[in-house]
Amino acid sequence: MADQPEGEASPHLSIETELVLAGRDPQRFDGFVNVPIVRGSTVLSPTVADLEGHTGRYSYGRRGNPTVEGLETALTRIEGGAGVVLTPSGLSAVSVALLSVLEAGDHLLMVDSAYQPTRRVCDEVLRRAGVETTYYDPLVGADIAALIRPNTRAIYMETPGSQSFEMQDVPAIVAAAAERGLVTLIDNTWATPLFFRPHDFGVDISIQAGTKYISGHSDLNLGTISANARTYRRLRLTHGDLGITVAPEDAFLGARGLRTLAVRLARHQESALTVARWLSQRPEVLRVLHPALPEHPGHAIWQRDFKGASGLFSFILQPAPKAAVDAFLDSLDLFGLGYSWGGFESLAIPFDCSDYRSATSWEPGGPAVRLNIGLEDPADLIADLERGLAVLAAHSAAQDPLL
Ligand SMILES: *Cc1c(COP(=O)(O)O)cnc(C)c1O
């Protein structure tokens, strides 16, 4: 990868403009607007001197590819760090980022609300590599200092939690980490750098499951890791040493998604808030977990640090039998039942964090449901939910003679 890739826009442009311009170079590709999909492993050199002197821009497919580099360049502009590497999935971005920071004997502080498979990276892969993990309460704030040990090397955050939606006090945690020289990492998939720019808050490494909003079309698994000057070199070396590559087709789809990210997110934000506000007025709903709603416990942090909210949130139903909740979800026409999120289509899943929490307890007071609000008309989504809630009520009444 070139140190200063071409196609860089000037530094004062807004992020929306960067999304359109960054990482493209029509002059270099005969006027074609997008960086083409370049497939290839072998790269030829004209002479032995060029081969041995590495005079070419590329040397080998695994070590650099124009399509992949185009997306890395674009993301570097948008994240505002020193550089970005791509991985084949969001989870591999998590594991590569952690492996670039940690070594045997180190101790890691991991947020208890982290994406569940991230916990297995800690409990299995890192444990076998001699790294010990302590899970911490997402609401710990500055008190994280009390959990830091002599061998603590890094603090990992994810805010909001992508099921339970706790907001973390990133500035307080970064300040505690800075005092001890610790590396900070964050899974920023929910906000994307449009709504929260981790490097602006002093976070060293910013991870996204590009699978979600960068793709936006549920047709791609992709991971992105952005590092600041302090952590980039070791990240790039670790990524290279592990032999991680991303297919040029996938990088192309990622870049294609990036061009429309701002307009999609604006719509996801607006529609999700419309649905969340509607749900919060419903008698069947105990609570809505959406940080942009004033009643959310993390609302003040969200308002202080974030520029927007994306399309994923959860809500807690009034206590109801599982069969009634299942009937509600089964009855939805516009919400698919499926994992992942960030795509154009709405999704719903039931979830229960108590299956895996270890530092905190999860007692929401009723069945929990997570919604991904897609790009459909929110009025249609609300009508679908309204029909579903009627099914829920009918089932609850049938099952419980007291209701
Ligand atoms: C989906 C997700 C990931 C993992 O992305 P994959 O591409 O599925 O590996 C990581 N973090 C969060 C918050 C996610 O939602």
The ligand as an SDF file (V2000), in Angstrom:
LIG
                    3D

 15 15  0  0  0  0  0  0  0  0999 V2000
  -22.1460   -7.6500   12.8790 C   0  0  0  0  0  0  0  0  0  0  0  0
  -21.2270   -7.0470   13.8680 C   0  0  0  0  0  0  0  0  0  0  0  0
  -19.8820   -7.4000   13.9140 C   0  0  0  0  0  0  0  0  0  0  0  0
  -19.3050   -8.5030   13.0560 C   0  0  0  0  0  0  0  0  0  0  0  0
  -19.4440   -8.3170   11.6730 O   0  0  0  0  0  0  0  0  0  0  0  0
  -19.4160   -9.6210   10.7230 P   0  0  0  0  0  0  0  0  0  0  0  0
  -19.1950   -9.0980    9.3680 O   0  0  0  0  0  0  0  0  0  0  0  0
  -20.7310  -10.2980   10.9130 O   0  0  0  0  0  0  0  0  0  0  0  0
  -18.2840  -10.4750   11.1970 O   0  0  0  0  0  0  0  0  0  0  0  0
  -19.0750   -6.7600   14.8140 C   0  0  0  0  0  0  0  0  0  0  0  0
  -19.5520   -5.8270   15.6530 N   0  0  0  0  0  0  0  0  0  0  0  0
  -20.8560   -5.4610   15.6500 C   0  0  0  0  0  0  0  0  0  0  0  0
  -21.3310   -4.4130   16.5830 C   0  0  0  0  0  0  0  0  0  0  0  0
  -21.7270   -6.0640   14.7600 C   0  0  0  0  0  0  0  0  0  0  0  0
  -23.0230   -5.7420   14.7780 O   0  0  0  0  0  0  0  0  0  0  0  0
  1  2  1  0
  2  3  1  0
  2 14  2  0
  3  4  1  0
  3 10  2  0
  4  5  1  0
  5  6  1  0
  6  7  2  0
  6  8  1  0
  6  9  1  0
 10 11  1  0
 11 12  2  0
 12 13  1  0
 12 14  1  0
 14 15  1  0
M  END
$$$$
